[in-house]
Amino acid sequence: MHNIESDSDDELPSGWEEKPTEDGSVYFVNTFTKKTQWTHPRTGKKKIIPKELPFGWSKTMDEEGKTLYVNRETGNKTYVDPRLAFAKEEKSHVHDFRQRFDGSTTAYQILHGVDLSGKYALITGCNAGIGYETAKSLARHNCNVLFANRDLQATQKAIEDIVQQTNCSEDNLKAIHLDLGSLQSVRKCAMAVKTVFSDHLDMLILNAGVFGLPYMETEDKLERTFQVNHLSHMYLAILLEPLLKKGSKVVFVASESHRFANLKKMFLQQDISMSKDSYSTMMAYNNSKLYNIITAKILSEEWKNKGICVNSLHPGNMVYTNLSKQWWLMKALFFLVRPFTKSLQQAAATTIYVATAAELEGVTGLYFNNCYYCEESTLAGDKEIAEEIFTISLRFIEERMGAEGIQKYLNKYMKKRDDSSS
């Protein structure tokens, strides 16, 4: 049985078969010579498989005492170990993984055979759109999901719909209030999360966002797109750091729009949160998505030694969601291009991939698009700008909320700033 996600390089030559061991190793048998080996006859690499059967499969015996595998959902039976469909090459480097999916892949396809029982995820902005599809996909595979949203009534309706559509347990799905337009709400949410997920958080998916808003300020006297898309998510991630353990995944949902950000080094202090006079709807969004990628890269370095993986991603071009409905011009544009847009299942795929893919264990600080990593913009890769934006963001939080929870980062990055200016 060959890997269902294999490419031509991974195909076995004629006369070869792959066989599993109970402990999760794969060996290869030449049916002509009857010889066996541990390395793939074409690639020369070793392969491993999960030690447990894929989600939905069980093992039994047939009448002759042979091992038989049964798919509980479809009733299909096979003598071939279904774990072989999920075989992967042993890595020689943490970034050594192949592209298995693309822009047409759905979240359900990525999660095929994956059991997320015992896993805990928090998702912001998930009562509709891509966030909802992300939550539904995880819940369908037994993940415990915490819905962090402003509208709890809409969130409860979303939970009920997901339970009905997936037959998952409602006990696995919980709602918590989070208003990203309020740093005080972010702090309260983080404190509450620590009581719900008392020991660990496997996935923190920072998905919520606004787009196409006219200039308006939050209760914290900050431009709303800047705070909702960037600052509050950065604050939430830092406050939830104690729940993040080795293997935890932090996912910032950014956008290819970050490539059109217009920041200049000498004006960072003025530009990072736009004033009313300099405000541009589109540029505010572009810049906020740049900040998402920058924050992910900085936190990936901060948390790398703890084994916490922090990555960012673009969910897909021209995805029709509630986000795009907030601006009349985008409504008109989407009416024209709707036949060419991604479905919500396709749009959620990269988020699901970055949050759950086994081959991304240890992979951190990357930017993904269409379920594979790619180069971010030159501006996003500028370390000096990144550290300055991160420092300014910390100062914004400190001025409004004090230094509790962010003190160690303030000390480090303010010292860096002082050292560079002296």
N, C-alpha and C positions, 0 to 999 in steps of 0.2 A: 504494500500500500504506500503510495507516494504522498508527500505533503500536499494538501489541497491548495496551498498558497505557494507552491514551488515555481521556479522559473526553469529555463532550459538547462542552465548550468547545474541544477540540482537533480536533474533526471538521472535515474540509474541506467547504466549501460545494459544492453540485452543480456539476460541470464543472471542478473543480480537481484537480490531481494534484501529488504531491511527487516530486522527482527528486534523486538524490544526485550529488555530485561526488567525484572520486577522493580529494581532500584532506580529506573529512569534512564538507563543508558541504551544506546542503539548500536547493534553490530550488523555487519553486512555479509551476506552469504552468496558465494558464486555457485550457482546450481549445477554448473558444468564440472567444476573441479572439486566441489564440496568443501572448499576452503572458506574460512571466515576471517574477518578483520574488523578493527574498531573504527577505521577511517573510511570516509566516502570514497569509492573507487574513482570518481571523476574529480571531486574538489580537493580530496586529501584531508578533509576536516572531520573532526568528531562531531557527533550530534547527540543531543539529549532530548528527553521527553518529560512531561510532567509525571510525577510519581503517582498522582491520583487520576482516576478516570475523568474524562471531560464531563461538564455539567449535563445531566440528563441521561447518563449511561450507567449501566450496572453490569455485573459479571455473574454468570451462572455456568452450569454444566449441561451438555446435551445428554442424550440417552447412552451415548458411547463413552461418556466421561471426558469429552473434549471441552475446553474452555469456550464459552459462547458469550458474546457481548450483545446487550439489548439496549436499544434507544427507547427510553420509557415514554417519550412524547409521541414518536411515530410508530413504535412497535417493531421497527426494523431490527434484524438480527444479523450478526456477522461473526466470523471466526478470526477476523483481523483486528488486532488491538487498536481501538479508536485513538489511543494516545499518539499513534504514529502520524496522525493528521496534524499534530501540533509539534512535531519535531523541529528543533532549531539547532543551528550550528553553535558550538562553543565559541565564545568570543576570544580573540587575541587582544582586542582593545575595546574599551567601553562603548565607543562609537561605531564599532564594527557590526552593523546590522543592515540587512537588505530592505529595499522598499517592497513591502508586501501589499500595500493598498494604494488607492489613488483618489482623485476627486469624485469619482462616481460611487465609491464604497459607502455603505451605510453603517451606522453605529451598530446595528444588530449583527451585521456581518463580522465586524471586528470582535464582538463579544461571543461569537459562535463557540459553544462548548466551554465558556468561562463561567465558573461558579464564584460569585462574590459574597457568599455567605460569611458573616463575621467581619466584613469590611464596612467602614464608616466613611461617608462622604458628606461634605457640606457644599451646597451650590447656591450662589447668589443669583437673583433674578431668574427664577425657574418656574414661575406660574404660567408662562407662555413662551412661545418661540423656541429658540435653540436650547435655552436653559431647561425648558419643560421636556424637550425631546431627550436631552442628556439625562435628566432625572429619571424619566420613564425607562430609558435603556438600562441604566444601572439597577433600578428597582426590579425590572424584569428578570435580572440575574441575581436576585436575593440580597442586593446591597442595602444597608441601612442608610437612608438619605435624609439629611436635614435641609429643609427648604427655608432659605434665609431671604425673606421678601418683605416689602413694605405693606402690601395689601394681604392681610391674613385671610380675609374672606375668599378672595380669589385663589389663594394658596390652598385652602381647604378643599375648594372645588377641584383644583388641579390634582390633589392627592386622591380624591374620590374617583376621578376619571382614570387615573393611572391604575388604581386597585382594580377597577372594573375591566380595564383593557388588558392587564397583564396577569391578573389573578395572584399578584404578590400579596404578602401580608401587610395590612394597614399598620400593624405594630412596628413595621420597619420604616415607616415614613412619618416624619414629624415636621411641624412648622415652627419657625422662630421669627420674631419681628426684627427687621433690619431696614432702617432708612439711611441710605448712603448719603443723603443730603444733610446728615447730622452726625458729627464726630462723637457726640454724646451717645447717640443710638448705636454707633459702631462699638463703643466701649461696653455698653450694656449687653449687646449681642454677644460679644466675646466672652464676657463673664458668664452669661447664660449657657453658651456652648460648652463651657468647661464643666457645667453640672450635667449636661445631657451626655456628652462624650467625655466621661471622666478621666480616661487614661490615654486615649490616642485618637488621632484623626488620620485616616489613610489617604483621603483625597480632599483637597481644598480647591474648589473650582470657582474662580473669580470671573463670573460670566456677565453679570448685570452691566448695563450701560445705557446712556442716553445719546441721542443724535438729533441734529437739526433744531436745537432749541435756540430761541432768541436769548439775548443776554439777560441773565437773572442771577441773583445771588442766593446762596443758601443761608440758613440761620447762623452759620459760622462766618458770614461775610466773605465768602469765596465764590468765584464763578462756578456755576452749577455743573457744567460738563467736566471741568477740571476735577472737582471734588468727587462727583459720583463715579466717573470712569477711572480715576487714578487715586487720588489721595486717600479716600475712605477704604479702598481695597488694599492699598499699601499698609494702612494702619491696622486693618483687620488681620492681615497676614502676620504682621509682627506681633500683635497681641495673642494670636493663636499659636505662636511658635512653641510654647510648652507642650502642646498636644501633638506636635509633629515629631515623629520618631524615624528611625532608620527605615527607609523604604517608602515613607510618605511622599505623595506627589502633590505639588502645588502648581496649579495651572492658571495662567493669566490669559484670558481670551482677548487678544489684541486685534489688529487688522492690518492688511496691506496698506491702508490709508496712512500708516506711520511714515511711509516713504515720501509723503508730501508735506511733512512737518516743516515749519519755517523758522526754527530756533537759531539764534546767533549767539556765540559764546559771550560776547561783550554785553548782551542785553538779557541774559538769563533771568536775573532777579526780577526784571520788569515783565518779561515775556511768559514765564512759566504759568502764571494764572492771569489771563488777559483782563485788562481793564475794559470798561464800557466803551471808551473812545477807540480802542484798538481791536475791538471784538469782531471776529469773523466766525460764523457758525461752523463752516467746514473746517477752518484751521483749528478751531478749538477741539474738534473731534480728532483731527489728524494728530495734533500734539498730544492729546490724552492717550492715544494708542501707542505713540512713541514712548510715553512715560511708563506704560504697562510693560513694554519689552525691556526698558532700562531697569525698572524695579525687579523684574524677574531675573535679569542677569546679575544684579548686585546681590540679591538674596541667595541666588544659586552659589555664589562665591562664599557668602557668609555662612551658609548652612551645609556646604559640601562635606565638611569633615564629620557632620552628624549623619550623613547618608540620606539627607532630605533632598529630593529632586525638585527643582523649580524651573519650569519651562513656559514659553509663551507660544501663541499660535494665531493663525488667521483661519476663521471657520469656513470661509468660502466666498467667492465673488457673487454678488447679486442674490443674496438670500432674502426672501420676502418674509419679514418678521414684523412684530409690533414696533421694533426700533425704526424701521424704514417708513412706517406709517406716521411718524411724528412730524414729517415735513412734507408739505403739499407737493413740492417739486419731485421728491423721491416717489411719491405715490404715482405721479404721472409717468415717471421713468420706468417704474416696475410694471405698470400696465402694458408698456410697449415690449419689455424684455422678458416678461413672465415665462414664456415657453422655454427660455434658455437658462433659467435660474436653477439653483440646487434645491432639492427637497430639504425639509428640516432634518430628516434622518441622515441625509448626506452631509448637511451642515454640522450636525453634532458629531460626525465621525472622527474628525481630527481631535476634538476635545476628549472623546472616549478613548481614542488611541493613545494620546499622551498620558491620560490618567490611568490606563489599565494594561497597556501592552507589556508583556513579559520581557521582550528584548530591550525595553527602555530602562531596565533596572540599572541604576547608577548613572543614567544619562541626565545631565543637568546643564542649564544655561543655554539651551538651544531655542531656536524659533522654528516652528513647524507650519507647513501649508500643504493641504491635500495629503495628509497622513505621512509626511516625510519632512525631514529638516531641510532648511534652506538658509541662505544668507539674509540677514536683516539689512537694513539700510546702513550706509556709512555713518550717518549721524547716530544711529542706535548702537553702533559698535565703538563710538568714541568714549573711552573710559573717563577722560577728564570731564566731559559734558555730563556723563552718567552720574558721576560722583557729586557734581555740583547740583544737579536736579534732585538727587536723593537727599542731599544736605538741606537744600531750600525746603523740600517737602517736610523733612523732619522739623524744621524751624516753624513751619506753618502749624503743624500739629502741636508743638510745644507751646506756642503762643496762645493756643485756644484750650488745650487740654492738660498742660503741664508735661513733665518729662516722664511720668510713670509709664513703664512698659517700653519706652523707647530710649531710656537714658544711655545704655551702653552704645547704641548706634550714634546718638548725639555726640557723646564723648569722642568716639573714634573718628567720625567724619568732620566734626568741627576742628579736631586736632589736625587732620589731614589738610583742611583748608588753611589753617593758620601756618602750618609748616610750608605749604606751597607759596604762600604770600610773603613769607619772611626771607 
